[in-house]
Amino acid sequence: MRDLDQYRDSPTVLVFQPSSWNPAQHEFMEAYNRLIASLPGTAGARLVEITADGEWQSLSFDDAAVSLAVIDQPAPRGAEFGLDSDGGVVVLDARGRVRWTHHGNRPAIASELARALSEAAGPPAHGIWSRREFVATAVGAALALIVSPRFSRADESQPAALPGSASANALNVTLNVNGRALDLQLDSRVTLLDALREYAGLTGTKKGCDHGQCGACTVHVDGRRTLSCLTLAVMAQGKKITTIEGLARGADLHPMQQAFIKHDGFQCGYCTCGQIMSATAMVDEPWGKDDDDVREAMSGNLCRCGAYPGIVAAIQEVRAQRKVAR
């Protein structure tokens, strides 16, 4: 880790977590903002950019910037802050003094965060807290909620929910996803896409345009291909939802997944999950047998890499297999 003296002119958030956790993932942007907005004293704070410089990153808000370092060796590098191998989050002020610490081996609860931030908002030993220092503490609190084992995404048998901000629109929502019932507390305006990604931890469904134009967010709802970015989560209750994570059966890939691999039906892979979900539903729809019919049926799924020939070939192979099987 670089010498902290270089960053004494700005509050710093240190995240001692495994390297597999990447705070710059696009999915975390709104999670940061939602969580920070729910914390006291952060009115108007909004994360607008994450920039990287080696292992260091900068979180830029509307009127403040906070340095962020992700350390992939919680022990022994976190020992000087009292952290063990489970890691945690440490907030340092502009003078390098510890202002807030969260141990990764215990959940961060809302009441604890509210109390810590309330205390942080008061005048420290050197004078009044600056806006940037307080935002840094709020960022640390948000990160602690995200990386806490209580909300870990590693346990695929039971995806857990990231906590959303409390609001008058919050509802208890039960979604049947990939054969499991997920009990979530969601704002009534949360889309199915965000519910799956931000709350259920099922990030295979991608957010592309977020306007229903690219097809990257395609899932199955009661067997029909559906754009999850245009579907409210509350409207999907009582329906059978299938995401890309639910297609394979253990180590056995779905025939469409195998065909996409065989025919190189992807390049960067960002649109692939939506392509496969759309294709698996399309083969049960009454389309013609020609390649042009496949192209028309799949026209709602865009591939910026141009892997269309492989996609068409993969779909046609699965259609032929299904015809023989019947």
N, C-alpha and C positions, 0 to 999 in steps of 0.2 A: 504494500500500500504506500502511496506517495506520502511525503512529509506533510503533515497537516498544517505546518506553518505557512504553506503556500495559500491556504484557504482561510486564513484568519480574518480576512476582510469581509467575509460572508458567513452567515449561519450554514452549518453543514449537517447533513443527515447521513449517518453511517448505517448500512444495512448488512448485517452479518448473516448471510444466507447462502445456500448452495448455488453454484453457478448456473444451475438449470432454471433458476428464477430470474426473469428478465423484466425489470421495472419499466423498460421502454416499450414494451409491447403495447400496440394500439389499444387493446382491450382494457388496459388499465387507466387510460386517459379519463374516461368518464367515471370510472370507479374512484379515482382520486378526487375529482370534482364533487361527486355525490357525497363522499364521505367527509370531505373538508367542509362542504356547505352545511353539514349536520352538526359541526362542532361549534362551540360558543366562540364569539369574537372574531369570526373569519368572514364576516359579511363582505361580499365583493371580491373575495379571493377566488381566482379561477386559474387552473393550470392551462397555459396556452401553448407550451412547447417543451419538448424534451430533447436536449442536444447532448451528444456523447463526445468524450475526449479520453480515449483509453478506458481505464476502469472507472473513471469519473464521469458523471453526467450532471447536467444543470437543468433544474426544473424552473421554468420561467413562468411567473404569474403576471397578472395584469400590471402590478406595480411593484413586484419583488422578484428576486431570483434566489434560489437555494441550491447549494452544491449537494450532490448526491453521490455517494460511493457505495458500490455493491462489492462486498468482500466475500469471496467464495471459500474462505477457510475460517469458519467461525472460531475454531480453536487451533492454535493458541492466540490468534491475532485479536480476538475479542476479550482476552483475559484481563487486559488492563482496564476494561470497563465493567468487569464483574460478570461477563457472559461466558457460558460454557459451550459445548459442542452443538447445542440446539440453536445457537445464534440469538439474534434479536435486533433491536433498533435503538440507536443512540442519537440524540440531538445535541449538537454542540452550538454554542453561541459564537458570535464573531470573534471572541477572545479565546476560543478553544475550550471553554468550560462546559461540562456536562449539564444540560438543562432538563433532560428527560430520557429515561431508559425503559425499554420494554424487553423482557426476557422471552425468547422464542418458545420456551418450554411451558408457557402458561398463556391462556387466552386473555386478550385485552377486552375488558368489558366497558360498556359505554359510561357507566358511572365513574369508573376509575379514570377514564380519559377526560371526562368533564371536570373532575376534581383537579387533575394534573394541569389542565389548561387554564382552569380558573386561577390556580396558584401561579402559573407561569405568566398570566396576564398582569399580575401585580408587579410593583417595582422590585427588580433584583438588587443585588448588593451595589452594583455600579450605577444605578439610576433607573430610568424608565425603559421598559422593554420597547424595542423598535418594532415597527410593522414587520420587517423582514424576519426578525427573531421569532416573533409570535407565529408567523406563517410557517416557519421552519418547524416549530413544535407541532403545529397542526398537521403538516406533511408527515412528520414522524408518527403521529397518532394514526393517520390514515394508513400508512405503510404497515404499522403494527397490526391493524385489523386485517389487512390483506394477507400478510405472510404468517399470521398466527396459525398454529397447527389446528386450532378449532375450525378454521375455514380452509384447511388444506385441500388441494385438488388431487393429491396423490392417490387417495382411496377411491378408485373408480366404481367400487361396489355401491358407494353412497355419495354421490356428488353433493357437496355442501354449499350453502348459500353465503355469498358475501352480504354483509349487512347493508341495507339501503337506509337512506335517511327517513326518519319518521315524518309522516305527513298525514293530513286529513284524508288523503286519497288512498292510504295504505290499506290493502286487502289481503286476507289469507287466501292464497291461490294454490290449488292442488293440480299438478300437471302429470299426466301419464306419459312418461318419456321412456322409450325403449323398454317397455314392460315394467317400469318401476314408477311408483307414485312419489313425486317430489312435492313436499309441502314448503311453499315459499311465501314470504311477505313482500308484496309488490305494490308499487304505485299503480293505480288503475290505468295509467298512460304508458306503462312499460310494454314494449313490443315483445313478441315471442322470441325474436332474435336476441335481444338483450337479456331476457330472462334465461335463455339457454346458455349464453356466453358468460354473462357477468354474475349470475346468481347460481346457476346449476353447474358451472365449470365445464360445460360441453363446448369446447372451442373449435371443434371440427367444422361447425357451421360458421361460415365467414361473413363478415360485414364488408361489402364492396362499396356499392354506390349509396346504400341506405335509402334508395328511392324506388325500389322495385324494378330497376332497369337492367341489372347485370345477371341476376340469377344465382349469385354466389351463396345466398342465404337460403337456398331451397331445402325444405324438409318435407316429410310426408305427414299430412294430417288426415287421419282416417283413410290412408292409402292414396290420397291425392296429393300431387306435388303442390306445394304452397310456398309463397314468398314470406318468410318469417319476419322480414323487416316491415311488412305492411300489415301484419296480423297482431292484434293486441293479445297479450298473454292471457288475460282474463277470459277472452272469447274462445280460448282453446281448452278450457276446462271440460272434463268429461269426454274428451276426444283422444284417440290413440295417436301419439306423436312419435315419429321415428326420425332419428338424425343419423348422420354418417357413422357415428359410433355404434349404432344398433344394427347395422347391416351384416357385419361378419358374425360368425358363430364361433367364438373362441379364436383359435388359430386358423380357422377355415374362412377364407375370404369369400365374399359374395361373388357369384359369377361375373357380375358387371365390374367389380373391382379387379378381378383377375384379367378380364378382357382389356381394361384400360392399361394395365401394366404390359400385357402382351403386345398391344398395338401402339404403345407410346402415346396414349391419349392425353398427355399432359407435359408441360415443360416446367414453369415455375411452380405449378401446383396450387396456386391460390384459388382458382375457380373450380378445381377438380372435384371437391366434395359436393358442390352444388350441381356440377355436371352429372356426377354419378347418381345423385339423388333424383334428379330430373329424368335421367335415362332409365332408371329402374322403374319409375312410375310410367314413363312413356311407352314401354314395351307392352303394357296392359291396356293401352288406349288404342282406339280404332284408326290407326294411321296406315297409309299405303306401304308397299313393300320396297319401294325404290330408295336410293340414297337421298334424292331430292326430298322425299317425304320425311326422312329422318332429319334433314337439315331444317325443314320447316317446323317440325315438331320440337326441335331443340333451339329454335331461334331466340328464345327468351334467355338463353344462357350464353354469355359472351366470354370469349377466351382472347385476351390481348396478345398472347403468345402465338396464336394462330394454329393450334393443335387440332383443328377441325377434322382433317382427314383421318387421324388416328381415332378421334372420338366417334366418327361415323362408322369406321371399321369395327370398333369395339361393340357398338350397339347392334350392328348387323350380325355379328357373330353370336351374340346372346339371343337375338331374335331367332336365328336359325336353329340354335340349340333348343330353344323352347318349342319351336315348331316340330322338331324331331321327337322331343320328349312327349308331346301330345299325341 
